[in-house]
Amino acid sequence: MRRHINTNLIHAGISEDELTGALSVPIYTAATFRQKELGQTKAGYEYGRSGNPTRKALEALIADLEEGTDGFAFASGLAAITTIMFLFKSGDKILISQNVYGGTFRILDKIFKNFGISYEFSDTSNLKLLAQKFSRDKSVKGLIIESPANPILSITDIAGASKIAKKHDALIIVDNTFMTPYLQKPLALGADIVVHSATKYLGGHSDVIAGLVAVKNKELAEKIKFYQNAAGSVLPPIDSWLLIRGIKTLGVRLDRHNENAEYIAKFLQNHKAVSEIYYPGLKNSKGYKIHKKQAAGSGGIISFILKDNYDIKRFFDSLKLIALAESLGGVESLACHPASMTHASIPKEIRDKIGISEKMIRLSVGIEDKKDIAEDLEQAIKNAARRLRS
Ligand SMILES: Cc1ncc(COP(=O)(O)O)c(C=O)c1O
């Protein structure tokens, strides 16, 4: 019998300790494991980098949740993306969503380019354009997308993009950080690999840096397993345990994130100070129908722009409840300035081209009382206006 996601969040993978029956998988801090005899392990573990029981429980959990064959846990989201990049070789080209996370762009632009792997931005929300890029350039061997893509939350049709990538024998990698498997399952939509900054919603409490990967078949699993061990950026057992614990409450947290963000998006949409708002749950947002088809909710991230007569620095300085901070997806509400924070590693001329304005504010709506969040925004907006008048 197939279980529902809310049950799987708690019971999937390896949810208890086989040895003791403990309902919380223990934190096995072992660096090495006694072997029965030469070449014979006791339970499949020999050295902590190649395998750890706490990490294995987490890896089995993300594989189940993303409906993949295998999962892998890394020291950060970027360590996970870096390891996936080892699947490519010199001469390959990777297409990336225009609004891909700044750090993903940085790895390609500042590291892998030096090893002969090139990249090109593509507006992946436009499948016709994407198909043309594939047809024109036979060196394209991979596609990295985010949907919704940070920070303007543009939507890509994952099933459509997967079909195009498959037709050209390219791997499609979906960064599912913003949605999590609770809201969106890219492998079921046709993707080959799903990657997460588990630092965000999966961990959920802003207390762990981690990356997770799930793959759709054993062939990819074998390769990622090899690279994970060879490159060695694995997630420590304590952090693996924190993630398992965080994931158990993912459903209830995301329900509240969704509810609060919808409320705040409507509040901002109707606010006289706001000139533009980006939230995939608003009916008039670009890609609304596609997002609704492929995801079970709109998530907790909203970006918006204040009208010219509001001082954005003053807005950030005036926030009291909402913290000015990098990151997203934790229980607490955060605000950030993408142009100078999350997307600072993308050159300004590219930022301008892809719509990341200097005036843009990104909110990660937390699970506090939505009225308190709205009240904090209201007083910060008021203060931002006063400064210019005086
Ligand atoms: C969409 C997305 N992918 C990947 C990353 C990188 O993850 P980490 O910070 O865990 O290395 C981030 C971080 O903000 C992100 O927002």
The ligand as a Gaussian input file, in Angstrom:
#p B3LYP/6-31G(d) Opt

LIG

0 1
 C       18.067000      27.358000      -4.542000
 C       19.365000      27.151000      -3.834000
 N       20.180000      26.163000      -4.234000
 C       21.371000      25.920000      -3.628000
 C       21.800000      26.720000      -2.582000
 C       23.134000      26.423000      -1.928000
 O       22.923000      25.723000      -0.763000
 P       23.890000      25.808000       0.531000
 O       23.853000      27.224000       1.006000
 O       23.286000      24.822000       1.466000
 O       25.256000      25.419000       0.063000
 C       20.989000      27.741000      -2.114000
 C       21.412000      28.580000      -0.994000
 O       20.860000      29.619000      -0.715000
 C       19.733000      27.967000      -2.764000
 O       18.907000      28.950000      -2.377000

